[in-house]
Amino acid sequence: MKKVFKYTSILLIGATLASCSTVPITGRKQLSLVSDSQIQEQAASSYKQFLNSSNTKVITGTSQATLVKKVGNKLAIAVNQYLTQQGIADQFNFSWEFNLVQSDEINAWCMPGGKVAIYTGILPVTQNETGLATVMGHEIAHAIARHSMEQMSRQYATQALGNVIGVATSGTSYAGIVNSAYGIGGQLTSLKYSRGNESEADHMGLVIMAMAGYNPSEAVKFWERMASGGSKGTPEFLSTHPSDARRISDIQKMLPEALKYYKK
C-alpha cells in the first residue's frame, strides 16, 4: 500500500508540474489541470441563463449601455491584437459579450470566454469612460489570465490528492468542479479569486486599458473613489482584494510599466 501511495503521489506531482501554462503580460506560470474549453462552454451557458432570467434586467439602448459596449469592444480589440502579436491568439478562443445590468450592487465580472456584466450600481463610482475602462480592464484580465481555470485546477489537485490517500473511494473528475461553478443552477460568482489573482488582474488591467488608449494613471482615481465608499461596507467587487491603501500603493508602482503601452 505504501508503494502504491508513493508511486501514485510521484505521478500526481509529475502531472502537476507538467500541467502548467503561462499568464500573458505577467509571464507567471500557473497550474493548468482542467479543460479551458469546457469551462468556457459552461460559462457561456450560465451567462445566457443569467441574461434571460426573470430576475435580470439587461439595459439596452441607453447612453450608459452603449458606453459599456464601446469600452468593452475597445479593450477586446486591444487584447486580441496583443495576443496576436505574441503568437498565442489561437489559445484564446473568446466570444466577447458586454452587457449592462440593472442592479444597485457595486459589482462587475467577466466569466471565462469573455462574458462580461457591468452592474449599474458601479457607474456612479466609475464616473467616466476611463473609470469604466479601469473596471472592465481588471475583469477582462481575470479571463485572459484564466484565473477561474487556475482556481478549479487547485480544487481538482486537492480532490485528486484526497483520492490518493483514501479520502474518496472512487475516481475523480473535474467535470463536477466545473459544473458546480458555472453549471445550470450554480452561482455565477461562486469562485473567489485569491488576493494574488486580484493583484495580478490589477497589473494586467492597467496594461490592457493602456493598450486600448486609456490613460492608466486615471485608474488610481477610480480606486480612490472605491476606497472612499468603505463606510457602506465592502462591495462584492472588492471582497478578496488587499487593503485599499496597499492596493492603491501597488497600482502606483505598476504604472510605469503600464504607461509604456499607452498611446493617446
Kinemage of the C-alpha trace (Angstrom):
@kinemage 1
@onewidth
@group {chain A} dominant
@subgroup {mainchain}
@vectorlist {calphas} color= white
{ca met a 1} P 0.000 0.000 0.000
{ca lys a 2} L 2.862 2.367 0.853
{ca lys a 3} L 4.485 1.672 -2.513
{ca val a 4} L 1.205 2.354 -4.339
{ca phe a 5} L 0.811 5.612 -2.444
{ca lys a 6} L 4.423 6.567 -3.159
{ca tyr a 7} L 4.264 5.898 -6.887
{ca thr a 8} L 0.806 7.463 -7.264
{ca ser a 9} L 1.981 10.553 -5.424
{ca ile a 10} L 5.020 10.810 -7.689
{ca leu a 11} L 2.785 10.549 -10.756
{ca leu a 12} L 0.430 13.185 -9.356
{ca ile a 13} L 3.270 15.576 -8.580
{ca gly a 14} L 4.786 14.957 -12.018
{ca ala a 15} L 1.481 15.606 -13.748
{ca thr a 16} L 1.023 18.786 -11.728
{ca leu a 17} L 4.464 20.093 -12.635
{ca ala a 18} L 3.934 19.249 -16.302
{ca ser a 19} L 0.472 20.829 -16.407
{ca cys a 20} L 1.423 24.481 -16.319
{ca ser a 21} L 0.510 27.385 -18.548
{ca thr a 22} L 1.831 30.937 -18.780
{ca val a 23} L -0.204 34.035 -17.974
{ca pro a 24} L 0.021 36.666 -20.745
{ca ile a 25} L 1.598 40.029 -19.838
{ca thr a 26} L 2.918 38.925 -16.433
{ca gly a 27} L 4.571 35.698 -17.635
{ca arg a 28} L 3.662 33.879 -14.420
{ca lys a 29} L 3.440 30.091 -14.534
{ca gln a 30} L 0.120 28.716 -13.301
{ca leu a 31} L -1.415 25.330 -12.581
{ca ser a 32} L -3.488 24.048 -15.509
{ca leu a 33} L -5.230 20.736 -14.826
{ca val a 34} L -8.702 21.381 -16.232
{ca ser a 35} L -10.054 21.972 -19.726
{ca asp a 36} L -10.377 25.665 -20.521
{ca ser a 37} L -12.771 24.859 -23.376
{ca gln a 38} L -15.133 23.026 -21.040
{ca ile a 39} L -15.043 25.900 -18.565
{ca gln a 40} L -15.896 28.351 -21.352
{ca glu a 41} L -18.754 26.152 -22.544
{ca gln a 42} L -20.298 26.009 -19.072
{ca ala a 43} L -19.704 29.731 -18.530
{ca ala a 44} L -21.419 30.650 -21.815
{ca ser a 45} L -24.434 28.547 -20.841
{ca ser a 46} L -24.680 30.150 -17.406
{ca tyr a 47} L -24.195 33.642 -18.831
{ca lys a 48} L -27.080 33.110 -21.240
{ca gln a 49} L -29.239 31.793 -18.419
{ca phe a 50} L -28.321 34.824 -16.297
{ca leu a 51} L -29.279 37.295 -19.039
{ca asn a 52} L -32.595 35.522 -19.688
{ca ser a 53} L -33.509 35.188 -16.017
{ca ser a 54} L -36.642 36.961 -14.811
{ca asn a 55} L -34.508 38.458 -12.050
{ca thr a 56} L -32.099 40.086 -14.504
{ca lys a 57} L -32.852 43.352 -16.285
{ca val a 58} L -30.410 43.972 -19.108
{ca ile a 59} L -30.207 47.661 -20.025
{ca thr a 60} L -30.184 48.407 -23.757
{ca gly a 61} L -30.487 51.494 -25.917
{ca thr a 62} L -29.210 53.975 -23.328
{ca ser a 63} L -26.025 56.035 -23.425
{ca gln a 64} L -24.645 54.026 -20.500
{ca ala a 65} L -25.356 50.691 -22.189
{ca thr a 66} L -23.763 51.965 -25.395
{ca leu a 67} L -20.702 53.110 -23.459
{ca val a 68} L -20.295 49.678 -21.836
{ca lys a 69} L -20.220 48.027 -25.251
{ca lys a 70} L -17.932 50.708 -26.697
{ca val a 71} L -15.353 50.371 -23.913
{ca gly a 72} L -15.627 46.583 -23.883
{ca asn a 73} L -15.037 46.323 -27.602
{ca lys a 74} L -12.030 48.670 -27.472
{ca leu a 75} L -10.471 46.598 -24.704
{ca ala a 76} L -11.217 43.326 -26.517
{ca ile a 77} L -9.643 44.603 -29.743
{ca ala a 78} L -6.523 45.697 -27.854
{ca val a 79} L -6.257 42.337 -26.093
{ca asn a 80} L -6.742 40.395 -29.325
{ca gln a 81} L -4.050 42.476 -31.048
{ca tyr a 82} L -1.631 41.841 -28.193
{ca leu a 83} L -2.300 38.087 -28.187
{ca thr a 84} L -1.827 38.006 -31.965
{ca gln a 85} L 1.483 39.865 -31.698
{ca gln a 86} L 2.614 37.338 -29.084
{ca gly a 87} L 1.625 34.453 -31.361
{ca ile a 88} L -0.828 32.999 -28.821
{ca ala a 89} L -4.179 34.249 -30.116
{ca asp a 90} L -5.188 30.690 -31.048
{ca gln a 91} L -5.080 29.790 -27.347
{ca phe a 92} L -7.884 32.256 -26.547
{ca asn a 93} L -10.996 31.398 -28.495
{ca phe a 94} L -13.139 34.043 -26.782
{ca ser a 95} L -16.595 35.175 -27.858
{ca trp a 96} L -16.853 38.575 -26.214
{ca glu a 97} L -20.148 39.910 -24.831
{ca phe a 98} L -20.661 43.090 -22.829
{ca asn a 99} L -23.919 43.851 -21.042
{ca leu a 100} L -25.117 46.460 -18.570
{ca val a 101} L -27.383 45.039 -15.871
{ca gln a 102} L -29.759 46.965 -13.619
{ca ser a 103} L -28.642 46.473 -10.020
{ca asp a 104} L -27.746 48.677 -7.065
{ca glu a 105} L -24.867 46.321 -6.273
{ca ile a 106} L -21.397 47.770 -6.830
{ca asn a 107} L -20.124 44.927 -8.939
{ca ala a 108} L -18.785 43.771 -12.297
{ca trp a 109} L -17.449 40.454 -13.563
{ca cys a 110} L -16.088 38.662 -16.599
{ca met a 111} L -16.669 34.955 -16.979
{ca pro a 112} L -14.287 32.629 -18.866
{ca gly a 113} L -14.537 33.179 -22.603
{ca gly a 114} L -15.202 36.918 -22.308
{ca lys a 115} L -18.743 37.108 -20.922
{ca val a 116} L -18.931 40.464 -19.130
{ca ala a 117} L -21.591 42.014 -16.898
{ca ile a 118} L -21.423 45.553 -15.519
{ca tyr a 119} L -23.913 46.479 -12.798
{ca thr a 120} L -25.436 49.963 -12.866
{ca gly a 121} L -24.526 50.332 -9.186
{ca ile a 122} L -20.853 50.732 -10.053
{ca leu a 123} L -21.369 53.506 -12.622
{ca pro a 124} L -21.526 56.350 -10.054
{ca val a 125} L -18.034 55.237 -8.983
{ca thr a 126} L -16.593 54.859 -12.490
{ca gln a 127} L -17.992 58.322 -13.357
{ca asn a 128} L -16.489 58.422 -16.851
{ca glu a 129} L -15.236 56.312 -19.749
{ca thr a 130} L -11.752 55.869 -18.321
{ca gly a 131} L -13.143 54.817 -14.958
{ca leu a 132} L -15.280 52.242 -16.731
{ca ala a 133} L -12.224 51.056 -18.682
{ca thr a 134} L -10.428 50.549 -15.360
{ca val a 135} L -13.161 48.233 -14.098
{ca met a 136} L -13.597 46.355 -17.341
{ca gly a 137} L -9.863 46.035 -17.908
{ca his a 138} L -9.499 44.458 -14.475
{ca glu a 139} L -12.335 41.983 -15.074
{ca ile a 140} L -11.163 41.094 -18.581
{ca ala a 141} L -7.721 40.460 -17.099
{ca his a 142} L -9.199 37.710 -14.903
{ca ala a 143} L -10.443 35.942 -18.030
{ca ile a 144} L -7.223 36.414 -20.018
{ca ala a 145} L -5.211 35.154 -17.043
{ca arg a 146} L -7.578 32.156 -16.774
{ca his a 147} L -7.924 32.652 -13.051
{ca ser a 148} L -11.097 30.532 -12.951
{ca met a 149} L -9.223 27.646 -14.557
{ca glu a 150} L -6.411 28.108 -12.059
{ca gln a 151} L -8.769 28.049 -9.066
{ca met a 152} L -10.520 24.950 -10.396
{ca ser a 153} L -7.175 23.268 -11.046
{ca arg a 154} L -6.260 23.792 -7.414
{ca gln a 155} L -9.555 22.269 -6.334
{ca tyr a 156} L -9.028 19.348 -8.679
{ca ala a 157} L -5.479 18.762 -7.407
{ca thr a 158} L -6.746 18.775 -3.826
{ca gln a 159} L -9.553 16.387 -4.723
{ca ala a 160} L -7.186 14.082 -6.592
{ca leu a 161} L -4.796 14.015 -3.657
{ca gly a 162} L -7.728 13.139 -1.413
{ca asn a 163} L -8.430 10.130 -3.605
{ca val a 164} L -4.796 9.054 -3.414
{ca ile a 165} L -4.781 8.988 0.382
{ca gly a 166} L -8.136 7.244 0.549
{ca val a 167} L -10.446 10.104 1.407
{ca ala a 168} L -12.587 9.111 -1.546
{ca thr a 169} L -13.034 5.623 -2.899
{ca ser a 170} L -13.930 6.355 -6.499
{ca gly a 171} L -12.184 8.136 -9.348
{ca thr a 172} L -12.430 11.906 -9.568
{ca ser a 173} L -13.349 14.172 -12.438
{ca tyr a 174} L -13.010 17.903 -12.779
{ca ala a 175} L -16.350 17.989 -14.609
{ca gly a 176} L -18.124 18.183 -11.271
{ca ile a 177} L -15.989 21.149 -10.233
{ca val a 178} L -16.740 22.970 -13.481
{ca asn a 179} L -20.458 22.260 -13.251
{ca ser a 180} L -20.697 23.414 -9.649
{ca ala a 181} L -19.030 26.706 -10.546
{ca tyr a 182} L -20.670 27.534 -13.872
{ca gly a 183} L -23.274 24.850 -14.487
{ca ile a 184} L -27.007 25.352 -14.559
{ca gly a 185} L -28.177 26.475 -11.160
{ca gly a 186} L -24.661 27.290 -9.988
{ca gln a 187} L -23.574 30.637 -8.597
{ca leu a 188} L -22.007 32.745 -11.334
{ca thr a 189} L -19.570 34.287 -8.878
{ca ser a 190} L -19.046 31.252 -6.661
{ca leu a 191} L -15.334 31.115 -7.417
{ca lys a 192} L -13.460 33.675 -5.354
{ca tyr a 193} L -10.102 34.671 -6.713
{ca ser a 194} L -7.108 34.765 -4.396
{ca arg a 195} L -5.524 38.057 -3.450
{ca gly a 196} L -2.621 37.133 -5.688
{ca asn a 197} L -5.023 36.713 -8.608
{ca glu a 198} L -6.660 40.051 -7.804
{ca ser a 199} L -3.325 41.863 -7.708
{ca glu a 200} L -2.366 40.241 -11.000
{ca ala a 201} L -5.668 41.409 -12.509
{ca asp a 202} L -4.884 44.942 -11.306
{ca his a 203} L -1.492 44.722 -13.034
{ca met a 204} L -2.860 43.273 -16.275
{ca gly a 205} L -5.894 45.548 -16.228
{ca leu a 206} L -3.695 48.645 -16.252
{ca val a 207} L -1.784 47.323 -19.256
{ca ile a 208} L -4.964 46.325 -21.093
{ca met a 209} L -6.611 49.720 -20.651
{ca ala a 210} L -3.377 51.416 -21.711
{ca met a 211} L -3.208 49.310 -24.893
{ca ala a 212} L -6.784 50.378 -25.640
{ca gly a 213} L -5.844 54.065 -25.415
{ca tyr a 214} L -6.955 54.833 -21.858
{ca asn a 215} L -4.542 56.600 -19.524
{ca pro a 216} L -3.762 54.038 -16.773
{ca ser a 217} L -2.807 56.858 -14.379
{ca glu a 218} L -6.511 57.669 -14.129
{ca ala a 219} L -7.105 54.233 -12.596
{ca val a 220} L -5.749 55.473 -9.270
{ca lys a 221} L -8.605 57.978 -9.032
{ca phe a 222} L -11.156 55.233 -9.577
{ca trp a 223} L -9.697 53.018 -6.856
{ca glu a 224} L -9.553 56.009 -4.508
{ca arg a 225} L -13.262 56.563 -5.119
{ca met a 226} L -13.910 52.894 -4.401
{ca ala a 227} L -11.935 53.173 -1.180
{ca ser a 228} L -13.818 56.278 -0.067
{ca gly a 229} L -17.070 54.324 -0.191
{ca gly a 230} L -15.896 51.922 2.511
{ca ser a 231} L -18.423 53.226 5.031
{ca lys a 232} L -21.133 51.423 3.086
{ca gly a 233} L -19.435 48.082 3.600
{ca thr a 234} L -17.108 46.112 1.369
{ca pro a 235} L -18.589 45.677 -2.130
{ca glu a 236} L -18.545 42.185 -3.634
{ca phe a 237} L -16.199 43.644 -6.213
{ca leu a 238} L -13.531 44.123 -3.525
{ca ser a 239} L -14.244 41.173 -1.238
{ca thr a 240} L -10.913 39.413 -1.725
{ca his a 241} L -8.684 42.356 -2.526
{ca pro a 242} L -5.793 43.669 -0.465
{ca ser a 243} L -6.454 46.676 1.769
{ca asp a 244} L -7.361 49.891 -0.030
{ca ala a 245} L -4.141 51.705 0.897
{ca arg a 246} L -1.932 48.749 -0.043
{ca arg a 247} L -3.763 48.247 -3.285
{ca ile a 248} L -3.536 51.857 -4.411
{ca ser a 249} L 0.154 51.907 -3.480
{ca asp a 250} L 0.749 48.749 -5.525
{ca ile a 251} L -1.100 50.182 -8.516
{ca gln a 252} L 1.008 53.337 -8.400
{ca lys a 253} L 4.113 51.132 -8.545
{ca met a 254} L 2.670 49.283 -11.560
{ca leu a 255} L 2.008 52.459 -13.555
{ca pro a 256} L 5.486 52.936 -15.115
{ca glu a 257} L 5.185 49.580 -16.905
{ca ala a 258} L 1.572 50.186 -17.965
{ca leu a 259} L 2.408 53.636 -19.330
{ca lys a 260} L 4.825 52.026 -21.780
{ca tyr a 261} L 1.780 50.616 -23.582
{ca tyr a 262} L -0.186 53.877 -23.525
{ca lys a 263} L -0.771 55.813 -26.721
{ca lys a 264} L -3.439 58.520 -26.874
